Every structure is written in structure tokens, then in C-alpha cells.
Amino acid sequence: MVAASGVRALSKVRFNNTDILVVAVSVGIGLLPTVSPALYADFPTWFRIILNSGISAGAVAAILLNQLLNSEKLQAELAGEPELAAHDAVRSPAADASMHRHLGIDTSALTPQH
């Protein structure tokens, strides 16, 4: 249930390469306690309490990576781009035409005249 809610929330995000990296690394770190339960056995108790749960480990990783990798300069560069979600990526000529309509680009000059 938690994973489904997370996937639904992430499907509405406009990803760039940095965001994809943050999600991938955070999910990987979140899976570590499940894959290797004894991974944190030699760490201090306070550390084990926080990171022995995959959800908290992934959340801490996502917060830290966002702070490190998403600078204000990058946010300023992306501010002028159209609001597109990850599922809006162009994958075919039909999707390309749909994208142009969404962005208000006139493609009539590109269409062959019969």
C-alpha cells in the first residue's frame, strides 16, 4: 500500500536526471535492511534504530541527496520549462505530435502536403 502510494505520487513529478538519481539511490538504500538484515549490526544503537527500517533509511537518503544535488541554480534553470510529468516523455512520432500540441508548437509546416 505504501509503495503504491509512492509510485502514484512519483508519477506526477517532472523528473530530471538528478531527480532520477535521487529516487534510484534512495530506493536502493531503502532496500538494504531487507536484503541484508545484519548490515547495521556493528553500528551504534541510535544509528540502527533510525536506519534499520527501509522506509526511514530511504527517506533520510532522499532528503540528504536532495539537499546535496538539487541546487538553487538548477531549480532556476528548470523554472522556465513547461510542466511535464515523467510519463510525458516523447517515445514515438505520435507522442511527439502530442507534445508539440501540448507546448503550442505549430507543426503544420512539417507535415507533408498531399
Sequence and secondary structure as in RCSB ss.txt:
>XXXX:A:sequence
MVAASGVRALSKVRFNNTDILVVAVSVGIGLLPTVSPALYADFPTWFRIILNSGISAGAVAAILLNQLLNSEKLQ
AELAGEPELAAHDAVRSPAADASMHRHLGIDTSALTPQH
>XXXX:A:secstr
 HHHHHHHHHTTS   HHHHHHHHHHHHHHHHHHH TTTTTTS HHHHHHHTSHHHHHHHHHHHHHHHH  HHHH
HHHTTS    GGG   SHHHHHHHHHHHT   GGGS   
